Amino acid sequence: MPMDAFLWLFLPVFVAGGSALLSFYIMQARMEVALAKERESLAEARATISSQKVTMEERLKATEESTKRVALDEFMQDFRVEERSYVRESKSLSASKKHMVMQERLFFRNIPLSNWIEREMLVEEGFDLDKMPIESVFAPASLGSSAGPLSSEDRFAMTKMIADFGPHSSAAQVQLIPAHVAAFLGGQ
């Protein structure tokens, strides 16, 4: 009997110990499941934070680039080029040339940054062979002889023009001036 009593005395302790072990393993399994769920949610949170960090960095870089681009555009708008152009004609007895001259200068706001840069382009080149005088103005035949007075053909062009305008009235002068100027300039 002492063995039966001893068995009845320790049986509840063994059952309690077995149930404790059983509940310990069950609770351990539940804690591992809860820990796994927490790790999963922590991993999702870290992934979300890292993706937000990447997108925030990209947005920050894009904002910086756009700000720099806008600042550079505003800075470049302060630069301007002033241009002017004109036609330069050079005439000689045998030829005439027309050049288009374009000048440019760089400015920052109202401050010139460079001197005038000139570019020249030949627009027209012509030879006036029909209008070219046959005899030279300085030929000895046009000076006349020193023995007698100058005839109307031998007089210099200017002397002839002054002599022609002398006795006429002002209305006649107005009509004759364009004709004499065209003849004097060779029709240019």
C-alpha positions in Angstrom: 0.0 0.0 0.0 2.6 2.4 0.6 3.3 2.0 -3.1 -0.3 2.7 -4.0 -0.4 5.7 -1.8 2.9 6.9 -3.2 1.6 6.4 -6.7 -1.6 8.3 -5.9 0.5 11.0 -4.4 2.8 11.4 -7.4 0.3 10.7 -10.2 -1.2 14.2 -10.0 2.3 15.7 -10.0 3.2 13.7 -13.1 0.0 14.6 -14.8 0.5 18.3 -13.8 4.1 18.1 -15.1 3.0 16.5 -18.3 0.3 19.0 -18.9 2.7 21.8 -18.1 5.2 20.4 -20.7 2.3 20.0 -23.1 1.1 23.6 -22.5 4.7 24.8 -22.7 5.3 23.3 -26.1 1.9 24.6 -27.4 2.7 28.1 -26.1 6.2 27.8 -27.6 4.6 27.0 -31.0 2.2 29.9 -30.7 5.0 32.3 -29.8 7.0 31.1 -32.8 3.9 31.7 -35.0 3.4 35.1 -33.5 7.2 35.9 -33.9 7.1 34.7 -37.5 4.1 37.0 -38.2 5.9 39.9 -36.5 9.1 39.2 -38.6 6.9 39.1 -41.7 5.3 42.4 -40.9 8.7 43.9 -40.0 10.1 42.7 -43.3 7.1 44.3 -45.1 7.7 47.5 -43.2 11.4 47.6 -44.0 10.6 46.9 -47.7 8.1 49.7 -47.7 10.5 52.1 -46.0 13.3 51.2 -48.4 11.1 51.7 -51.4 9.8 55.0 -50.1 13.4 56.0 -49.4 14.4 55.2 -53.0 11.4 57.1 -54.4 12.1 60.0 -52.1 15.7 60.1 -53.2 14.6 60.0 -56.9 12.1 62.8 -56.3 14.7 64.8 -54.5 17.2 64.3 -57.4 14.5 65.2 -59.9 13.5 68.3 -58.0 17.2 69.4 -57.7 17.7 68.8 -61.5 14.6 70.7 -62.4 15.6 73.5 -60.0 19.1 73.6 -61.6 17.6 73.5 -65.1 15.2 76.4 -64.3 18.1 78.4 -62.7 20.3 77.7 -65.7 17.5 78.7 -68.1 16.9 81.9 -66.2 20.7 82.6 -66.3 20.9 81.8 -70.0 18.0 84.2 -70.7 20.1 87.0 -69.3 22.5 86.4 -72.3 21.5 88.0 -75.5 23.1 88.7 -78.9 22.7 92.1 -80.5 22.9 92.0 -84.3 23.1 94.7 -86.9 23.6 94.4 -90.6 24.1 96.6 -93.5 25.0 96.5 -97.2 28.5 97.8 -98.2 29.0 98.7 -101.8 32.4 99.1 -103.3 32.5 100.6 -106.8 35.4 101.1 -109.1 35.5 102.0 -112.8 35.4 98.4 -113.9 33.4 96.6 -111.3 31.0 96.9 -108.5 30.5 94.6 -105.5 27.9 94.5 -102.8 28.7 92.9 -99.5 26.2 92.0 -96.7 28.0 92.9 -93.4 26.6 91.3 -90.3 27.9 92.4 -86.9 27.1 90.6 -83.6 27.9 91.3 -80.0 27.3 89.2 -76.9 25.6 90.8 -73.8 25.0 89.7 -70.3 22.0 91.8 -69.2 23.2 95.2 -70.4 26.9 94.5 -70.1 28.7 93.8 -73.4 30.9 90.7 -73.1 32.6 91.0 -76.5 33.5 93.4 -79.2 31.6 93.6 -82.5 32.3 90.5 -84.5 31.9 91.2 -88.2 31.1 88.7 -90.9 31.0 89.7 -94.6 29.3 87.9 -97.4 29.5 88.7 -101.1 25.9 89.3 -102.3 26.5 90.7 -105.8 29.5 91.1 -108.0 29.1 92.8 -111.4 31.3 94.3 -114.1 30.1 97.4 -115.7 32.0 97.1 -119.0 29.3 98.9 -121.0 29.5 101.9 -118.7 33.2 101.9 -118.5 34.7 105.0 -120.2 36.7 104.4 -123.3 39.3 107.1 -122.7 41.0 107.9 -119.5 40.2 111.2 -117.8 43.9 111.9 -117.5 44.8 111.3 -121.2 46.8 114.1 -122.9 44.1 114.5 -125.5 41.6 115.6 -123.0 43.8 118.3 -121.5 43.8 120.2 -124.8 46.6 122.1 -126.5 48.3 125.0 -124.7 48.5 127.1 -127.9 44.9 128.2 -128.1 41.7 128.4 -126.0 40.0 125.2 -125.0 37.1 124.1 -127.2 33.9 122.7 -125.8 35.1 119.2 -126.5 38.5 119.6 -124.9 37.3 121.2 -121.6 37.4 119.3 -118.4 34.2 117.7 -117.2 33.9 120.1 -114.3 34.7 123.2 -116.3 32.1 122.1 -118.9 29.5 121.5 -116.2 30.1 125.0 -114.6 30.0 126.6 -118.0 26.8 124.9 -118.9 25.1 125.9 -115.7 26.3 129.5 -115.8 23.8 131.4 -118.0 20.8 129.2 -117.4 17.9 129.9 -115.1 17.4 127.9 -111.9 14.5 125.9 -113.4 16.7 124.7 -116.2 19.4 123.9 -113.7 17.0 121.6 -111.8 16.3 119.7 -115.0 19.9 119.5 -116.1 21.4 118.5 -112.8 20.2 114.8 -112.8 21.3 114.4 -116.4 24.8 115.9 -115.7 25.2 113.9 -112.4 24.3 110.7 -114.2 26.7 111.5 -117.0 29.4 112.5 -114.5 29.0 109.4 -112.3 28.8 107.1 -115.3 25.2 106.0 -114.7 25.9 104.4 -111.4 
